[in-house]
Amino acid sequence: MVRSSARKRQLVVCVKREGYEVALELRKIYVSIADKDASAHRMLRVIDESGEDYLYPEKLFRAVDLPTPVRRAVLTAA
C-alpha cells in the first residue's frame, strides 16, 4: 500500500452523512486521498474520525479550496 503522504491529497467538507453518522461529522474538513479506482465508482478515499482511510460516496463531500498557507496548516495538522 502506498503511504497516504505520498499520494495527492485534497481537502473536502462533509455535507451529508447518511448511513455514516458514527464515522463522519457534518461540516468537518477531511483529507481525501487520490484513488482512481474509487473515483471510477463515485467514491472518495477519506481519512475519517478513526484516523484511517476508508471509501465513502462522493455525494457526502464537497471539495474545499483554501488559501495555500491555510491548506498547508490543515494538512500538516491532519
N, C-alpha and C positions, 0 to 999 in steps of 0.2 A: 504494500500500500504506500502511496506517495504521501509524505507528511503534508498536513494542511498548509503549513507556512510556505511550502514550495509551489503550491497551486495558486492560481489567480483567485483573489478574494474580493468580494463586493459587500457593501452594506445594504441590508434590507430591513424594512419595518414590518412587523406583524399587523395585518389589518383585519384578519379573521382567525379564529382558532377552532372552528367547528370540528369536533372529534379529537382535538389535541389540547384540550383545556389544561391538562396536567403538565404538558411539556412546553407550552408556549404562553407568553404574556402579550396581551394586546398592547399596541403602540410601543413595544420594546424594539430597539435596534439589535439585529443579529448579524453575524458574519455568515455569508454564503460562500461556499467553495465551488469553483467551476467544475462541472461534471457533465460532459457531453451526453453520456448515456442517460443520465437522469433528465436532462433537458429534453431529450427526444421523447420522453414520456410525460412531459409537462410537470416535472418535479424539480425541486431545488434541494441541494445538499446544504443543510443549515446546521450550525453548531448551536444546540439548544441549551436549556437550563441545566442539563446533566454535564455539559462541557464536551460532549461527544457530538459527532456529526451524524445526522440522520436525514432521510429523504422526507420531504413534505410537499404537498401540492403547491405549485406556483401561485395559485389563486389566493393563498393565505398571506402573501407578501407583496410589497412594492419596493422597488429599488430606491435607495436614498442617495442623493448627491450632496455631499458636504464639502465645504472649503478644505483644501489639502491639509492644512495644519490640524483641523478638527478630525478629519478622516484618519490621519496618522495616529493621533492621540487615541481615538476609539479602537483602531486595530491593534495598537500596542497594548491597550488595557485588556483586550479580549483574550 
